[in-house]
Amino acid sequence: MPSEDAAPQLDVDQILADPGVRIVVCCGAGGVGKTTTAAALALRAAEHHGRRTVVLTIDPARRLAQSLGLTELDNTPRQVKGIDVESSGGELHAMMLDMKRTFDDVVLQHTDPTKAAEIFANPFYQAMSSTFAGTQEYMAMEKLGQLHARGEWDLIVVDTPPSRSALDFLDAPARLSRFLDGRMLRLLLAPARSGGRSMFSLVTASFGMFSKVVQKVLGAQLLTDLSGFVAALDSMFGGFRQRAEQTYRILQARETAFLLVATPEPDAVREAAYFAGRLRDERMPLAGLVLNRVHRPAVPELDAEQSLVAAERLIQLGGHEATADVLRAHAALARQAVREQQVAARFTEAFPAVPAVSVTAQPADVHDVDGLRTIGAAISRP
């Protein structure tokens, strides 16, 4: 019978203790316990391995703050108090990506105050920095790059969005390069670089008849806003691309470890396999698979069929209804365990060399530091 245990055993403690590993990226489908896993790993790295750790969540859910005993998380790392680091000497900080504030900080860092004010007032920037598709993933790359460059952390643990969005996290540098190299952008930038007449008149002259079509589709004001935005950011674009590509290279380096997080459900395992394939294609270091919420019967040698036969015999004898109910519940759990093993095997058969660890389903949701310790121990000592 196929089993998730057919994969090599993942040693998470070895990863967390390795001073050469400075970034751990947790990725997977939504609802698989990825945020909890990231927080548990960061806590364990601080408490057991003495590492100065920061956990960055890109998921806007508040579970991470609640589980760490913080009232809120924002774009600045906040130290988590009340954890057991006296003997280890570690520290734990947590933060949540604020997409717009990160973008604003980048602008302030790389332009003068007058130019920054011009950019902030531009309607296109206001929309792009808050809601534009792909901005969150690019700003996540910016924030990760900033944390890494500061050199203050022994370990950065990143909790990514659900995996297809997390793939956008990997694609952000390439998408940005395509945007910067696009023909439309070059046409918009040409007038700004040429000096002389106003931006919009030069854009119109450059586009000719095409500009009239663009104006009809976008509207003259939006085209003007876009032109102004591009001109204002022109001097920054090279820095954007350079930093994004540098962070991308860091994600490919041996100092980074990607951990896939999944549950033994078809959709979650399919997403994990899809992401594993992408990581392999991008030559990024996949450290292993964390299979969450695995069900294991208390008496594994008693299979479902045997349990049901025994329950039926007890009913026939009479007076053993409670025991028969327990046997039926055991049979249901045994069948679920078999199904989960078969689903997990789809991943291990496709990626037999990827180490894996299974975490038994918990009786309740994790909502505090003690719960995170339990999860961290389960991942590290299966």
SEDREN-212951 format. One record per atom (N, C-alpha, C): x, y negated, z negated; residue in one letter. Coordinates in steps of 0.05 Angstrom, whole numbers, padded with zeros to 5 digits, always signed. Each point is the difference from the previous one (the first is absolute). Layout:
XYZa ...
END
This chain:
+00017+00024+00000m -00017-00024+00000m +00018-00025+00000m -00005-00019+00018p +00017-00024+00001p -00004-00016-00025p +00021-00014-00008s +00000-00015-00025s +00017-00024+00003s -00007-00022-00016e +00017-00023+00000e +00027+00006-00012e +00002+00022-00016d +00025+00007-00012d +00020+00011+00019d -00008+00006+00025a +00018+00010+00020a +00021-00020+00008a -00005-00026-00005a +00019-00021+00006a +00022+00000-00021a +00024-00011+00007p +00020-00003-00020p -00010-00018-00023p +00010+00005-00024q -00009-00015-00023q +00011-00029+00000q -00017-00019-00003l +00009-00028-00001l +00009-00007-00029l +00024-00010-00002d +00011-00009-00026d -00002-00030-00002d -00022-00010-00011v -00004-00029-00001v +00019-00013-00019v +00006+00013-00023d +00019-00012-00019d +00027-00005+00013d +00009+00018+00017q +00026-00004+00014q -00001-00026+00016q -00023-00005+00013i -00002-00024+00016i +00000-00025-00017i -00015+00001-00022l -00003-00024-00018l +00026-00006-00014l +00016+00021-00006a +00025-00004-00015a +00024-00007+00018a -00003+00003+00026d +00022-00004+00019d +00005-00030+00003d +00023-00010-00009p +00005-00029+00003p +00002-00009+00030p +00005+00020+00017g +00001-00007+00029g -00027-00005+00012g -00022+00008-00014v -00027-00005+00010v -00010-00025-00013v -00005-00020+00016r -00009-00026-00010r -00029-00007+00007r -00011+00015+00019i -00028-00005+00008i -00015+00027+00003i -00023+00002-00013v -00018+00023+00004v -00026-00011+00011v -00008+00010+00023v -00025-00009+00013v -00020+00022-00001v -00022-00005-00014c -00022+00019-00002c -00021-00006+00022c -00007+00019+00016c -00019-00005+00022c -00019+00024+00003c -00023-00006+00011g -00020+00021+00004g -00027-00012+00005g -00020+00017+00003a -00027-00009+00005a -00012-00014-00025a -00022-00013+00003g -00013-00013-00023g -00013+00021-00018g +00000-00006-00026g -00014+00017-00019g +00014+00025-00008g +00026+00002+00005v +00015+00024-00007v +00017-00003-00025v -00002-00023-00014g +00016-00004-00024g +00027-00013+00005g +00002-00014+00023k +00026-00011+00007k +00009-00022-00019k -00019-00018-00007t +00007-00022-00019t +00008+00012-00027t -00015+00019-00010t +00007+00013-00025t +00027+00014+00001t +00005+00013+00022t +00026+00014+00004t +00023-00020-00001t -00003-00022+00015a +00021-00021+00000a +00005-00010-00028a -00021-00007-00014a +00003-00010-00027a +00013+00020-00019a -00008+00026+00003a +00011+00021-00017a +00030+00004+00005a +00007-00001+00026l +00029+00003+00007l +00016-00023-00011l -00010-00025+00003a +00014-00023-00010a +00004+00001-00030a -00022+00008-00014l +00002+00002-00029l +00021+00021-00008l -00001+00023+00013r +00019+00021-00007r +00029-00008+00006r +00004-00015+00022a +00027-00009+00007a +00011-00018-00022a -00018-00017-00011a +00009-00019-00022a +00004+00015-00026a -00019+00017-00008e +00001+00013-00026e +00020+00022-00002e +00002+00017+00021h +00016+00024-00002h +00028-00004+00013h +00002-00018+00019h +00025-00002+00015h +00014-00027-00004h -00011-00017-00017g +00013-00025-00006g +00003-00019+00023g -00018+00001+00019r +00003-00018+00023r -00017-00025-00002r +00010-00022+00008r -00015-00025+00001r -00017+00001+00025r -00026+00004-00004t -00018+00008+00021t -00022-00021+00004t -00007-00004+00025v -00024-00017+00006v -00018+00016+00019v -00026+00000-00005v -00019+00013+00017v -00016-00021+00014v -00001+00002+00026l -00014-00020+00017l -00024+00014+00013l -00024-00010-00006t -00024+00011+00013t -00009-00018+00022t -00007+00011+00023i -00011-00015+00022i -00030+00004+00001i -00010+00020-00014d -00029+00005-00003d -00012-00020-00019d -00021-00015+00008p -00011-00020-00017p -00016+00011-00024p -00003+00026-00002a -00014+00011-00023a +00014-00007-00026a -00015-00003-00022r +00011-00008-00026r +00008+00023-00017r -00001+00024+00010r +00006+00023-00017r +00028+00000-00012r +00019-00010+00016l +00028+00000-00009l +00003-00018-00024l -00011-00024+00001a +00002-00018-00023a -00013+00011-00024a -00023+00012+00003q -00015+00011-00022q +00016+00023-00013q +00011+00018+00016s +00014+00023-00011s +00025-00008-00014s +00012-00023+00007l +00025-00009-00013l -00006-00019-00023l -00025-00004-00006g -00007-00017-00023g +00003-00030+00006g +00000-00007+00026l +00002-00028+00007l -00028-00011+00008l -00005-00025-00007t -00026-00012+00007t -00002-00006+00029t +00023-00005+00013e +00000-00006+00029e +00028+00004+00011e +00000+00003+00026l +00026+00000+00015l -00001-00022+00021l +00023-00012+00006d +00001-00019+00021d +00027+00003+00015d +00007-00021+00015n +00023+00002+00018n +00027-00001-00014n +00000-00003-00027t +00024-00001-00015t +00002+00024-00018t +00023+00014-00001p +00002+00023-00018p -00005-00007-00029p -00017+00016-00013r -00006-00003-00028r +00010+00024-00016r +00014-00006-00021q +00011+00022-00016q -00022+00015-00015q +00001+00026+00000v -00019+00017-00014v +00011+00005-00028v -00015-00009-00020k +00008+00003-00028k -00011+00027-00011k +00011+00007-00023g -00011+00023-00015g +00006+00027+00012g +00021+00001+00016i +00008+00027+00010i +00026+00008-00015i +00006+00026+00002d +00021+00011-00016d +00027+00000+00016d +00014-00022-00004v +00026-00003+00015v +00023-00006-00019v -00004+00004-00026e +00021-00006-00019e +00025+00017+00005e -00005+00026+00004s +00023+00018+00003s +00011-00001+00028s -00017-00005+00020s +00010+00001+00028s +00011-00027+00009s -00010-00022-00012g +00010-00026+00009g -00012-00010+00026g -00021+00014+00009g -00013-00009+00025g -00020-00022-00004g -00010-00010+00022e -00021-00020+00000e -00021+00006+00021e -00024-00009-00004l -00021+00004+00020l -00014-00026+00005l -00001-00008+00026h -00015-00024+00008h -00020+00009+00021h -00021-00016+00004a -00021+00007+00019a -00009-00026+00014a -00008+00003+00025m -00010-00023+00015m -00019+00009+00022m -00017-00018+00010m -00018+00006+00022m +00005-00021+00022m +00002+00009+00024l +00006-00017+00023l -00023-00021+00003l +00008-00025+00001d -00018-00021+00007d +00009-00009+00028d -00016+00008+00020m +00009-00004+00028m +00004-00030+00006m -00019-00017-00007k +00002-00028+00008k +00023-00014-00016k +00002+00007-00026r +00021-00013-00015r +00028+00008+00009r +00003+00025+00008t +00025+00009+00011t +00007-00015+00025t -00020-00003+00018f +00005-00015+00025f +00007-00029-00007f -00015-00012-00018d +00007-00028-00008d +00028-00002-00011d +00008+00019-00016d +00027+00000-00012d +00022+00001+00022d -00006+00017+00020v +00019+00002+00023v +00003-00027+00014v -00023-00013+00005v +00001-00026+00013v +00015-00020-00016v -00005-00001-00026l +00013-00019-00018l +00030+00005-00001l +00008+00026+00001q +00028+00007-00002q +00016-00008+00025q -00014+00000+00024h +00015-00002+00025h -00007-00026+00015h -00014-00018-00012t -00005-00026+00013t +00002-00022-00021t +00001-00025+00010d +00000-00022-00018d -00028-00006-00009d -00004-00015-00022p -00027-00006-00010p -00019-00012+00020p +00010-00018+00017t -00018-00013+00019t -00010+00021+00021t +00018+00016+00010k -00008+00021+00019k -00019+00020-00013k +00006+00007-00025a -00017+00019-00014a -00028-00011-00003a -00003-00025-00007a -00026-00012-00003a -00015+00000+00027a +00014-00004+00021e -00012+00001+00027e -00011+00028+00006e +00017+00020-00007i -00008+00027+00005i -00025+00008-00017i +00001-00007-00025f -00022+00007-00019f -00026-00013+00009f +00001-00024+00012a -00024-00014+00009a -00011+00011+00026a +00015+00016+00014n -00009+00009+00027n -00022+00021-00004n -00023-00003+00013p -00022+00019-00003p +00007+00028+00009p +00017+00003+00020f +00007+00027+00009f +00017+00014-00021f +00018-00015-00013y +00016+00012-00021y -00018+00008-00024y -00019-00017-00007q -00018+00006-00022q -00015+00026+00005q -00009+00004+00025a -00014+00025+00006a +00019+00024+00001a +00023-00004+00012m +00019+00022+00004m +00011+00010-00027m +00007-00019-00018s +00012+00007-00025s -00019+00014-00019s -00026-00001+00006s -00020+00012-00018s -00013+00025+00012s -00005+00000+00026t -00017+00021+00011t +00011+00013+00025t +00020-00011+00012f +00009+00009+00026f +00010+00029-00001f -00009+00017+00019a +00007+00028+00000a +00030+00004+00001a +00011+00016-00018g +00028+00005+00000g +00017-00018-00019g -00012-00022-00008t +00015-00019-00018t +00006+00014-00026t -00019+00015-00011q +00005+00012-00026q +00024+00019+00002q +00001+00016+00021e +00022+00019+00002e +00027-00014+00004e -00001-00021+00017y +00026-00015+00003y +00009-00013-00026y -00019-00011-00014m +00007-00013-00026m +00009+00020-00020m -00011+00024+00002a +00010+00022-00018a +00029+00005+00006a +00008+00000+00025m +00028+00004+00008m +00017-00023-00011m -00011-00025+00002e +00014-00023-00010e +00005+00003-00030e -00021+00008-00015k +00002+00002-00029k +00019+00022-00008k -00001+00022+00013l +00018+00022-00005l +00029-00009+00005l +00004-00014+00023g +00026-00010+00006g +00010-00020-00021g -00017-00017-00010q +00007-00019-00021q +00009+00014-00025q -00017+00019-00009l +00007+00015-00025l +00027+00014+00003l +00004+00012+00023h +00025+00015+00005h +00024-00019+00000h -00004-00023+00013a +00023-00019+00003a +00007-00012-00027a -00019-00003-00018r +00006-00012-00026r +00019+00017-00017r +00000+00026+00005g +00019+00017-00014g -00006+00003-00030g -00024-00008-00009e -00006+00002-00029e -00010+00027-00008e -00008+00017+00019w -00014+00024-00006w +00017+00025+00007w +00001+00019-00018d +00012+00025+00006d -00018+00016+00019d -00026-00004-00003l -00019+00016+00016l -00025-00017+00006l -00008+00001+00025i -00025-00013+00009i -00019+00022+00009i -00023+00002-00012v -00020+00019+00007v -00023-00014+00015v -00006+00008+00024v -00020-00014+00017v -00024+00017+00003v -00023-00011-00007d -00026+00014+00004d -00013-00013+00025d -00001+00015+00022t -00010-00011+00025t -00030+00003+00003t -00011-00014+00020p -00029+00004+00006p -00004+00028+00011p -00026+00008+00004p -00005+00026+00013p +00016+00004+00026p +00007+00024+00006s +00023+00006+00018s -00001-00013+00027s -00023-00002+00013r +00001-00013+00027r +00008-00030-00003r -00008-00013-00022s +00009-00027-00005s +00030+00001-00008s +00008+00020-00015a +00028+00002-00007a +00017+00004+00024a -00010+00012+00021l +00015+00002+00025l +00004-00027+00011l -00020-00018-00003d +00004-00028+00008d +00023-00013-00015d +00003+00009-00025f +00023-00009-00016f +00026+00006+00014f +00002+00024+00011l +00024+00008+00015l +00002-00014+00027l -00023-00006+00012d +00000-00011+00027d +00003-00031+00000d -00002-00012-00024a +00000-00030-00001a +00024-00013+00015a +00025+00010-00004p +00021-00014+00014p -00003+00002+00031p -00007+00023+00010a -00003+00003+00029a -00023-00017+00010a -00022-00001-00015r -00023-00016+00009r +00008-00030+00000r +00015-00008-00020l +00009-00028-00001l +00018-00006+00023l +00018+00018+00007s +00018-00005+00023s -00016-00002+00026s -00020+00017+00003r -00016-00001+00024r -00015-00027+00002r -00010-00009-00024f -00014-00026+00000f +00019-00023+00007f +00024+00001-00012l +00019-00022+00005l +00010+00000+00029l +00002+00023+00012d +00010+00002+00027d -00022-00001+00021d -00025-00003-00008g -00022+00000+00019g +00000-00024+00018g -00010+00004+00024r +00000-00022+00020r -00016-00024-00009r -00024+00006-00013m -00017-00022-00009m +00015-00017-00020m +00015+00013-00019l +00014-00016-00020l +00022-00016+00013l +00014+00011+00019r +00022-00015+00013r -00011-00024+00014r -00024+00002+00012l -00012-00023+00013l -00008-00021-00020l -00009+00009-00023l -00008-00019-00021l +00025-00014-00012l +00022+00015-00002l +00024-00011-00012l +00015-00018+00020l -00003+00004+00025a +00016-00015+00020a -00004-00030-00003a -00025-00010-00002p -00004-00029-00003p +00013-00010-00026p -00003+00015-00021a +00011-00009-00026a +00031-00003+00002a +00012+00017+00015r +00029-00001+00002r +00009-00021+00020r -00018-00009+00018s +00009-00018+00021s -00001-00029-00009s -00016-00006-00020g -00002-00028-00009g -00016-00016+00019g -00004-00026-00005g -00014-00017+00019g -00029-00001-00006g -00017+00008+00020r -00029-00004-00003r -00012+00017-00022r -00025-00005-00006s -00013+00013-00022s -00002+00030+00006s -00002+00015-00022m -00001+00029+00002m -00022+00009+00019m -00024-00009-00004f -00023+00011+00014f +00002-00007+00030f +00008-00025+00006s +00002-00007+00028s +00020+00017+00015s +00023+00006-00013l +00020+00016+00012l -00009+00029+00003l -00014+00010-00020v -00011+00027+00002v -00019+00002+00023v -00017-00021+00003t -00019+00000+00022t +00014+00000+00027t +00021-00017+00002a +00015-00001+00025a +00014+00026+00006a +00010+00013-00021s +00014+00025+00004s -00019+00022+00009s -00023+00000-00011f -00019+00022+00006f -00014-00005+00027f -00004-00025+00007g -00015-00005+00025g -00028+00010-00002g -00009+00014+00020m -00027+00010+00000m -00005+00020-00022m +00021+00015-00007f -00002+00020-00021f -00009-00013-00026f +00011-00024-00006s -00006-00013-00025s -00030-00006-00003s -00013-00005+00023k -00029-00006-00002k -00015+00025-00008k +00009+00023+00010v -00013+00025-00009v +00005+00005-00029v +00025-00005-00010v +00006+00004-00028v -00017-00018-00017v -00003-00025+00009q -00016-00019-00016q -00028+00009-00002q -00011+00011+00022k -00028+00010-00001k -00003+00023-00019k +00020+00017-00001v -00001+00024-00018v +00005-00008-00029v +00021-00015-00005l +00009-00007-00027l -00012-00026-00010l -00006-00018+00019g -00008-00027-00008g +00024-00018-00001g -00003-00025+00008a +00023-00018+00002a +00012-00005-00028a -00017-00002-00021q +00011-00006-00026q +00016+00023-00011q -00010+00025+00004l +00015+00023-00010l +00027+00002+00015l +00000-00005+00026l +00025+00001+00015l +00019-00021-00010l -00010-00024-00007t +00017-00021-00011t +00011+00009-00027t -00018+00012-00017d +00009+00009-00026d +00022+00021+00003d -00005+00019+00018l +00020+00021+00005l +00026-00011+00010l -00001-00019+00018s +00024-00012+00011s +00016-00014-00022s -00015-00015-00017g +00013-00014-00022g +00012+00019-00020g -00014+00022-00005f +00010+00020-00019f +00026+00013+00011f +00000+00007+00025v +00024+00012+00012v +00023-00019+00000v -00005-00025+00006a +00021-00020+00001a +00012-00004-00028a -00017-00001-00020a +00009-00004-00028a +00017+00023-00010a -00008+00024+00009l +00015+00024-00010l +00023+00008+00018l +00004-00015+00022d +00020+00009+00020d +00027+00005-00013d +00008-00018-00017s +00027+00003-00012s +00001+00023-00020s -00023+00010-00009m +00000+00021-00019m -00002+00028+00012m -00008+00002+00026f -00006+00026+00012f +00024+00018-00001f +00023-00011+00006g +00024+00018+00000g +00005+00012-00027g -00004-00016-00021g +00003+00010-00027g -00020+00021-00007g -00026-00004+00008f -00021+00020-00004f +00009+00027+00011f +00007-00001+00025r +00007+00025+00014r +00025+00013-00012r +00020-00016-00006q +00025+00011-00011q -00006+00014-00027q -00015-00013-00017r -00006+00011-00027r -00017+00026+00003r -00019-00001+00018a -00017+00024+00003a +00016+00023+00010a +00017-00005+00019e +00017+00022+00011e +00020+00010-00021e +00010-00018-00016q +00018+00008-00021q -00014+00018-00021q -00025-00007-00007t -00015+00016-00019t -00006+00027+00013t -00006+00000+00025y -00005+00025+00015y +00024+00019-00002y +00024-00011+00003r +00024+00016-00002r +00004+00010-00028r -00008-00016-00020i +00002+00010-00028i -00019+00024-00004i -00023-00001+00013l -00019+00022-00003l +00011+00025+00014l +00018-00003+00018q +00012+00023+00013q +00024+00011-00015q +00010-00016-00019a +00025+00007-00013a -00004+00021-00022a +00022+00011-00009r -00002+00022-00020r -00008-00011-00027r +00001-00026-00004e -00008-00011-00026e -00031-00001-00003e -00014+00008+00021t -00029+00001+00000t -00010+00029+00000t -00021+00005-00015a -00013+00026+00000a -00030-00004+00003a -00011+00012+00022f -00029-00001+00004f -00012+00025-00013f -00021-00005-00015l -00016+00022-00012l -00028-00001+00011l -00008+00021+00013l -00028+00002+00009l -00018+00010-00023l -00023-00013-00003v -00019+00008-00021v -00025+00009+00014v -00010+00023-00008a -00025+00011+00013a -00015+00016-00021a -00024+00006+00006t -00016+00020-00015t -00005+00024+00019t -00006+00023-00011p -00004+00023+00018p -00028+00000+00014p -00004-00023+00014e -00024-00003+00016e +00009-00004+00029e -00016+00010+00020p +00008-00001+00028p +00009-00027+00010p -00016-00021-00006d +00006-00027+00010d +00026-00010-00012d +00004+00004-00026a +00024-00010-00013a +00025+00014+00009a -00002+00026+00004v +00023+00015+00010v +00006-00007+00029v -00021-00005+00016r +00004-00008+00027r +00015-00027+00001r -00009-00019-00017e +00014-00026-00001e +00029+00003-00008e +00005+00017-00020a +00027+00005-00009a +00018+00011+00022a -00011+00019+00015a +00015+00012+00022a +00005-00021+00022a -00020-00017+00006y +00004-00020+00020y +00022-00019-00008y +00000-00008-00025f +00021-00019-00010f +00027+00014-00001f +00001+00026-00007a +00025+00014+00000a +00012+00001+00028a -00016+00004+00020g +00009-00001+00027g +00012-00027+00008g -00014-00021-00008r +00010-00027+00006r +00027-00005-00014r +00002+00008-00025l +00025-00005-00015l +00023+00015+00014l -00006+00025+00008r +00020+00015+00014r +00009-00014+00026r -00020-00010+00015d +00006-00013+00025d +00016-00026-00004d -00006-00014-00022e +00014-00025-00006e +00026+00004-00015e +00007+00026-00005r +00024+00006-00015r +00001-00012-00027r -00023+00002-00014m -00002-00011-00027m +00000+00023-00020m +00013-00003-00023p +00005+00022-00019p -00025+00009-00015p -00012+00021+00008l -00023+00012-00013l +00010+00019-00022l -00005-00008-00025a +00010+00015-00023a -00017+00024-00007a -00027-00003+00004g -00017+00023-00007g -00029-00008-00001g -00016+00020-00007l -00029-00002-00002l -00009+00004-00028l -00017-00019-00011v -00013+00004-00026v -00029+00007+00006v -00007+00024-00007l -00027+00010+00005l -00016-00003-00026l -00017-00020-00001n -00015-00006-00024n -00026+00015-00002n -00010+00002-00025r -00027+00011-00006r -00004+00028+00010r +00020+00016-00005v -00001+00028+00007v -00014+00016-00022v -00018+00018+00007h -00015+00016-00019h +00012+00027-00003h +00004+00009-00024r +00012+00026-00006r -00017+00014-00021r -00009+00024+00005p -00016+00015-00020p +00018+00007-00023p -00012+00002-00024a +00015+00007-00024a +00011+00028+00000a -00015+00018+00014v +00008+00028+00002v +00003+00007+00030v +00022-00008+00013p +00003+00003+00029p -00002+00029+00010p +00007+00019-00018e -00001+00028+00009e -00028+00011+00003e -00020-00015-00010l -00028+00008+00002l -00012-00015+00024l -00004+00013+00022d -00010-00014+00024d -00030-00004-00001d -00010-00015+00019a -00029-00008+00000a -00018+00024+00002a +00007+00020+00017e -00018+00023+00004e -00002+00016-00026e +00023+00005-00013q +00000+00014-00026q -00017-00014-00021q +00002-00026-00001s -00015-00016-00019s -00030+00003+00004s -00008-00001+00025l -00029+00001+00007l -00010+00028-00007l +00015+00021+00006v -00008+00027-00006v -00003+00004-00030v +00019-00011-00015a -00001+00003-00029a -00024-00016-00011a -00006-00023+00011a -00022-00016-00009a -00027+00015+00005a -00002+00012+00023e -00024+00015+00006e -00004+00023-00019e +00021+00014-00007r -00002+00023-00018r -00009-00009-00028r +00010-00023-00009l -00008-00011-00026l -00029-00008+00000l -00010-00011+00022i -00028-00007+00001i -00017+00025-00001i +00009+00021+00013q -00016+00025-00001q +00000+00012-00028q +00022-00003-00015l +00001+00010-00027l -00018-00017-00019l -00002-00026+00007g -00017-00017-00017g +00015-00011-00023g -00007-00025-00009g +00012-00012-00023g +00027-00012+00003g +00009-00002+00025h +00027-00012+00005h -00001-00022+00021h -00022-00016-00002e -00004-00021+00021e +00022-00021+00000e +00009-00008-00025a +00021-00021-00001a +00026+00010+00012a +00007+00025-00005t +00025+00011+00011t -00003+00002+00030t -00024+00008+00010a -00004+00002+00028a +00003-00027+00014a -00010-00021-00013d +00002-00027+00011d +00029-00008+00002d +00016+00007-00020v +00029-00007+00001v +00013+00015+00023v -00007+00025+00004l +00012+00015+00022l -00008-00012+00027l -00025-00009+00003r -00008-00013+00025r +00015-00026+00005r +00004-00015-00022a +00015-00025+00003a +00029+00006+00008a +00011+00021-00011h +00027+00008+00007h +00001+00008+00029h -00020+00015+00010a -00001+00008+00028a +00000-00024+00019a -00017-00020-00008a -00001-00025+00017a +00027-00014+00000a +00013-00001-00023l +00026-00013-00001l +00021+00016+00016l -00001+00026-00002a +00019+00017+00015a -00003-00004+00030a -00025-00002+00009r -00005-00004+00028r +00010-00027+00009r -00005-00020-00017q +00010-00027+00007q +00031+00000+00002q +00013+00014-00019a +00029+00001+00001a +00010+00012+00025a -00013+00021+00010v +00008+00013+00025v -00004-00019+00023v -00022-00014+00001r -00005-00019+00021r +00022-00022+00001r +00007-00010-00024e +00020-00021-00002e +00027+00010+00010e +00007+00025-00007q +00025+00011+00009q +00001+00002+00030q -00022+00008+00012q -00002+00002+00029q +00003-00027+00014q -00013-00020-00012v +00002-00027+00011v +00029-00011-00003v +00012+00004-00023a +00028-00009-00005a +00019+00014+00019a -00006+00024+00007a +00018+00015+00017a +00002-00012+00028a -00020-00015+00008r +00001-00013+00026r +00023-00020+00001r +00006-00013-00022f +00023-00018-00001f +00026+00015-00001f +00002+00020-00018t +00025+00014-00003t +00008+00016+00024t -00020+00010+00015e +00006+00014+00025e +00010-00019+00021e -00010-00025+00000a +00010-00019+00020a +00027-00012-00008a +00005-00002-00026f +00024-00012-00010f +00012+00017-00022f +00010+00024+00007p +00009+00019-00020p +00024-00009-00016p +00015-00019+00010a +00024-00008-00015a -00005-00023-00019a -00024-00011+00000v -00007-00022-00018v -00006+00010-00028v +00015-00007-00020p -00006+00009-00028p -00027-00010-00009p -00013+00016-00017a -00027-00008-00010a -00002+00007-00030a -00018-00015-00013v -00007+00006-00028v -00030-00004-00002v -00012+00018-00016s -00029-00001-00005s -00006-00010-00028s -00020-00018-00002v -00008-00011-00025v -00029+00009-00006v -00003+00014-00022t -00026+00011-00008t -00020-00023-00004t -00025+00004+00008a -00021-00020-00003a -00003-00006-00030a -00002-00026-00006q -00004-00009-00028q -00029+00000-00008q -00007+00004-00025p -00028+00000-00008p -00013-00028+00001p +00016-00022+00001a -00011-00027+00001a +00018-00018+00015a -00011-00022+00010d +00017-00020+00014d +00021-00011-00018d +00023-00007+00012v +00021-00013-00015v -00006-00030-00003v +00001-00009-00025h -00007-00028-00005h +00019-00014-00020h +00022+00014-00008d +00018-00012-00019d +00028+00012+00004d +00019-00011-00016v +00028+00009+00003v +00004+00029-00008v -00015+00010-00020d +00002+00028-00007d -00008+00018+00023d -00021-00008+00014g -00009+00015+00023g +00021+00000+00022g +00013-00022+00004l +00022-00002+00020l +00023+00018-00008l +00006+00001-00026r +00022+00019-00009r -00007+00028+00006r -00026+00008-00004t -00008+00027+00006t +00003+00006+00029t -00008-00018+00017i +00003+00004+00029i +00030+00002+00008i +00016-00018-00011g +00029+00000+00006g +00013+00026-00008g -00008+00011-00023a +00011+00025-00009a -00009+00023+00018a -00026-00001+00009a -00010+00021+00017a +00014+00000+00027a +00006-00024+00010i +00014-00001+00026i +00029+00009-00003i +00012-00006-00022s +00029+00006-00003s +00005+00027-00011s -00019+00011-00015r +00005+00027-00011r -00025+00018+00006r -00003+00008+00025p -00023+00015+00008p -00001+00027-00013p 
END
